[in-house]
Amino acid sequence: MSQTTQDVIKQYDRYVMNTYVRSPLVITKGKGSRVWDIDGREYLDLFPGWGVSGLGHNHPWVTTAIRGQAGRMFHVPNNYYHPLQAKAAKQLVDVSFDGKVFFTNSGAEAVDTAVKLSRRWGNGRYEIIVMEQSFHGRTMAALSATGQSKYQQGFEPLLPGFVRVPFNDLRAIEAALTPKTCAVLVEPIQGEGGVRVAEASFLSGLRQLCDTRKLLLIADEVQTGMGRTGKWFGYQHYNIEPDVMLLAKTLGGGFPIGAVIAKRAVADVLTPGTHATTYGGSPLGCACILAVFEAVEKQRLLERVNTFSAYIVQRLLELKQRLPIIREIRGRGFMIGIELTIDGRPIVEACRAKQLLINCTQERVLRLLPAMTITRAQLDRALTILEAVLAESSASVPPGSTPPSGHPHASLCEAKRWGWTKRWYLSGWEGGMSPASGRDCGCHPLSCFRKKAGGWGST
């Protein structure tokens, strides 16, 4: 007897740790930008593997590389050599900056490696400046470096030595520096933080600051790297080079592998016995890296990302003009965020019901990470579904209920078709009473806002 969706979910409930918020979707097959569920229904996937499947699901060149290498050798321990690791490392250096590579199994492990590398290089200096709203992973060092307290609750005490400052605020970084500071860790685009793009002046100033103060600049490119932004790496949009770069996700085309690239003088502080990993840089993983490079180059996928990205943004900006629930469109290349004035999670579920898979982060930012191989027809179909869902959701918001953009609660107030709901963030509503209470919130400089039958309005 074949399994059903509920059969699989029940097995998960009994045997798999409940550490993820899962949608009731059992995926059994994928190809390109399409996946199929256990009942044979086809979905368009605009968020393939949280960015892991940057070439799409089961890219044929990656699949061929795995099959070919699996017939020769799965694993070679790192006390020996194998040619594919050397080739993959050279390929990474050739398209980035002169340095050396350490291969890992994941992005979080790459972050941990960078923390050890920075402290070793710091020679007594150990503090690392990190950004608010950043996300670097779930291992203890990566979690400690993450700039979102919600992920850290219950896991204290965190690893010491991480100093958190606002993103895109160079002065805040300067003020946070101490004689113990050894590095600054930054994402060119904060993915989990809401698809927030680093300003050019911020990253160029940060490079100068690190040079002046003899600090390492570490670029976390786990999500932005390997073509996602229309260049090989996100930092290349800013005419700078980091000292250390972290990669994973698209790097293996779906196969789990990560990497740390460090400039030679930095890389050389790690000597035999100071760091290691059992599975990092395996023949299988490195064969996948080389297949990804070949696909991106020969299929001209960077050009494809830039062309299609402009088309996507144009359509979304036109949609923004029609729908007041869209606050902002931002991102770069195939890393696109749509910030809403309402909760985005029901939008994700409504899209899934129409067989389109997307993501929502920070509760109000829809996130699109299409595969670089997506076709124009697939993009058109996906955008048509998304536009219809957003239009329906916008129509369900009562007139006048979208809070004014200048209101401090604009990103907090929420209207649903069945009425207002009370939402609490951290210790409660900033500046006063909950809007759902029907009383003055006491936060607007010119007028107070009251809950009315038709929504928010000034009195």
N, C-alpha and C positions, 0 to 999 in steps of 0.2 A: 504494500500500500504506500502511495506517495505521500510525502509530508505536506502539511499545510502551513500557512504563515503562523497560525496559533500553535501548532506543534513545535515549531522551531523556537518561538518566543517562550513557551513553557520550558523547553530544555535549557534555554539561556537562564531563565529565572532560577532553575534548580542547580545549574552547574557552573555558570559564568559569573564572576564578580560584577556587582552592579555599580560600575564606575563611570558609565557613560549615559547621557540622555539620548535614548534611541527612538527613532521613528519606527512605527510598525511596518517596516518594509524589509523583506528578505530578498536580497539580491543574489542571483545565481550565475549571471553571465554579463560580460561587458564587451563592447567593441567601439573604439573611438569615443564619441560623445554620447553613446547610448548604453543603457543597462537594461536588464530584464529581471523581473521579480520571479518568485517561485511559481506564480500562476501564469507566467508567460507575457505579462504586460510590459510594454516597452516604455522607457522613460528617457527624456533628454537630460543629461547631467552637465550642469554648468558649475558644478563644484566638485569635480572628480577627485575623491580621496583627500580632501582638504589640501589640494594642490599637489598631491603626490603624483597623480596621473597627468602630468603636464603635457604629455604627448597623446593623451587619451588612453582609454582602457585597452590593454593588450595590443600595443603598437606592434605590427608584424616584425619590424626590425629588432625590437627588444625581445620579442618572443623567440625569434630565430637565434638570437645570441644566447639566450638561456638554454635552449634545446641543444645547441652545438656545444656549449661549454659543459653542460651537465653530462654529456657523454665522455668527457675527458677528465675533469677534476672539479669537484665541488669546493673543496677547502684545502688551503695550504697554510700551515701555521706561520706566524710572522717571524720565526727564527730562521726561515728559509726565504728564498726569493721566488717570485713568479713574474713572467713578462708582462701580464696584463695590468698588474698594479703599477709598474713603472710607466707603461703607456698611458694609463688613465691619469696619473699624477702629472706627467708632461703635458697632456692635453689641457688639464685644468690651469696649469701655470701659463701655457701659451696664450690663453684667452683672458687671463686676469693680470697678474703682476708677478715679477720674479720672486720666487720663494720655494718652499717645500711643503709637502702635503702629509697630513696624518689622516688616515681613513677611519671612520667610525661606523656605527650601525644606525644612528638616528641623529636628528637635530639636537635633541637634549644632550646626547653624549658629546656632540661637537661643542656645545656650550660649556659643559664640564671640562673638556679638554682646554678650551680657551681660558677658563678661570685658572686652572693649574699652570698653564703656560704663562699667563700674565703675572702670577705671583712668583713663579720661578724667575722670570725676567726682571721683575721688580726688585729682587734682591733685598728683601726687607720691607718694601712697599707692597701693600696688599689690597688697598681699597679700590673698588671699581665703581665708577659713576654709571648709574643706569637710569632709564627714563620711566616716568609715570605712564601708565597705560600700556607698557611694553609686555610682551609675552615671549619667554625663552624656553619653556619646557617644564616637565614635571619631576625630573630628578631633583635631588636636594639642592645642588648648586644652582641649577637652572631655575628652580622654583624661587630660590632666594634672590636671584637676579631679576625676576619678573616684577614689573611695576604695578601689579593689581592685587590688592590685599585679599580679594575674594578667593583666590586660588591658594592662598597661604594659610587661611584660617584652619586651625586644628593641627597644624604641622610645626608649630613653634616648639623650641627656639629654632629660628632660621640660621643659616650659615652667616656669620658676621662678615662685615667688610663691604657691603653693598650700600651705596648712598643714592637715594632716589631724588630726581629733579624733574621739573616739567619738560616735556618734549618740545623741541623747537625754541628753547630758551637758553641761548649761549651764556647770558649773564648769570643765570642760575648755576650753570656748570662751573663757571669761574669762581663763584662764591662758595661752591661746595668743595673745591680742591683743598687738600691738606698735604703736608709732607709725606703722608702715607699713601696718597693716590698713585696708582700705577697704570690705570687704563680707563677708557670710556667705551661702553657697550651700547650700540644703537642699531635700530632697524631702519633702513632707508624708507620703508613704508611699514607702519605698524598695522599688521593684519588683524590680530585679535583685538587690538586697541581701537578698531573702527575704521580701518583703511585710511589712516592719517599719514599724509605724505610729508617727508622732511623738506623744509624749505632750503633752497639753494644757498642762501646766505648762512643758514645754520650749519650745514655740513662743511662748507668751505671754511667758515670761521672755526669750526670744531677741529678741522685738520690743522689749521694754523696754530690753534691753542695747544693741541697735542704735541706739535713740533716744538713750540716754544718751551713747554713745561716738561718735555721728554716723557710723554705718556703714549701708551699704545691706543690706537683707534681700532676698535673691533667692530666689524660690520656683520650683524646677524642677517644673512641672506638665505636663511632656510626656506622662507616662503617667496622671496623676491628673486632668487637666483635661477640660473639656467634658462633664461629667456622670458620669464614671466612678464617683465616690464617692457619688452621690446628691445632690450639689450641683453647681453649675456648676464650681466649683474646690475643690480639697482644702483650701486655706487657710480657706475659709468655714466649716468646722467648728470653727474655733478663735477666732472673734471677733477676728481681727487682719486687717491688710492688709500685704502685702509692698510694697516699693518698686519691685520689678521682678518680672515673672512670665514664664515661658517656656512656650510651648505648641507642640504638633505633634500627631502621631498622629490622634486622633479629629477634630481641628480641621477637616480636609478631607473627612471621611467616606470615606477611602480614597484621595483625591487628595493628592499630596505638597505640603504647605504647612505652614509653621510661623510663629510670631509671638513677638515680645517686646513686652510692655506695660510701660511705665515711667511713674512719676509725672512730672508735667510738668516740675518743676524738674530732675529727673534726665535726662529725655529730651532736654531742650534743650541739653545739653552736646555732643550730636552735631549738628554743623552740616554744611552741604553740603561734600562732599569727604572727610569723616572716616570714612564707612562707606557701603557699597553692596552690592547683590547684583543680578545680571542678571535672574534669573527670579522673585524674591520678589514676592508680591502681584500675580500675573498675573490677568487677567480670569477665566480658567478656575478658578484656585485660589480666588479670592474669591467666585465664583458658588457654589462648593461650600461654602464657609464659611457663606454665607447660607442655603443649603439645609439644612445641618446644624442651624443655629439654628431654622429653621422647623419641622423635624421634631421636635426635642427639645421645643419649646414646644407645638406643636399636637397632637402625639401623647402629651404629658404623660409623657415618658420618665423624668424625674427621679423622679416618683412611682412609676413602674413599677420602677425600680432599687431604691428603698427597700423596696417591698413584697416583691419577689422575693428581694432580698438576705436579708431576715429569714427567709424560707422556706428558702433554701439553707443558711444558717448553722445553723438549727434541725436540719435533717436531718444536717448534718455533725457537729454536737455529739452527736446521738444515736448516730451511727456511731462517734464517738470513745469513747463509753462501752463499746462492744462490742469494739473493736479496739485492742489495746495498741500497735500500730505507729504509731498516730496520737498525736503528742505535743501538738500545739496547732493550733487554728483561729484565724486572725487576718486582719485586713483591714478594709475599709470599702466599703459599696456593692457594686459589681461588680468589686472588686479583692480577691480572696480567696486566702489562702495556707493550705495544709495541710502543716504540718511533720511529717515522719515520723521514726521511729527507724531507718529503713533507707534505702538508696539509692532515690530516687524515679524514676530514669530508666527502670528496667525497668517501672515502673507506667505511665509514659507510653507505652512501646512496646506494653504489653498492652492499653491503652485504644485505641490506634490499630488494633490487630488486631481490636478489636470496633467499629471505625468511630466512635470518639470521639477528638477532638483536644484535648489539653491540653498544659501545659508544666511543666517542672521547672527550678527555679533553685537555686543554692547546693547542688546535689546531692540535697538532702533535702526541699525545699519544693515541693510541687505548686502550680502557679499557675493560677487560673481568672480569665479576663477576658471574661465573656460579653458578647455584643452587647446593647445596651439594648433591642433589639426582640425578643429571644428570647421564645418563647411558654412558657406553663406546661407544656404537653405536652412540648415539647423539653427543658425543664429536667428534668422528671421522668425522661424517657428517659436523659438524660445522667447524672444522679445515680445512677440505677439501675445503669448500666454501671460507673460509677466505684466504687460501693459493692461490686459483685460482684468487681471486680478487686482492690480493697483487701482484701476478705475472703479471697480466694484467696491473696493474698500474705501476709496475716497468718497463715493456716493453715499456710503453708510454713515459717514461722520456728519452729525448735525451741523447746519450752517452756523458759523460763528464759534464753533467749538474748538477749532484749532487755535491754541494760544498765540498771541502776537510774538513775532520773532524776538523782540526786545525784552520779553518777559523772562525773568530768571527761571521760571518753571516751565519754559517752553518745551524743554526736552523731557519733562517729567509728567506733565498733564496727559491724561489718556482718555479718549472717548471711545466707547464701543457701542455697537448698534443697540445693545440692550441697556445702555445708560452709563453713567459715570462710575468708575471703580476707583477705590482708594489704593494708591501705590506708595510704598515706603522705601526709601533708599538710605542705606547706612543708618543714621540715628533718627531719621525722619525727614520731613520736608524742610528744605533750607529756608530760613527767614521767617517762618511763621506757621500758620495753621494749614492743615491739609486742605486743598481745594475742595475735596469731597465733603468737608464739614459744612460748606455753605456759608462760612464766615470769611471776613477779610483775611487774606493771607499776609498782609502787612509787609510786603516785600517790594512792591512796585514804587518807584520814586515819584511818579506823577499821579497815579490813581490806584485804587485798590480794585481787585477783581473778585467778583462773587459768582457763585454757581447759579446759573439761571436755567430755565427750562430749555432754552435754545443753545446753551453752551456758555462759554466765557465771554464776559463783556465788562467794560469799565462802568463805574458808577460815580 
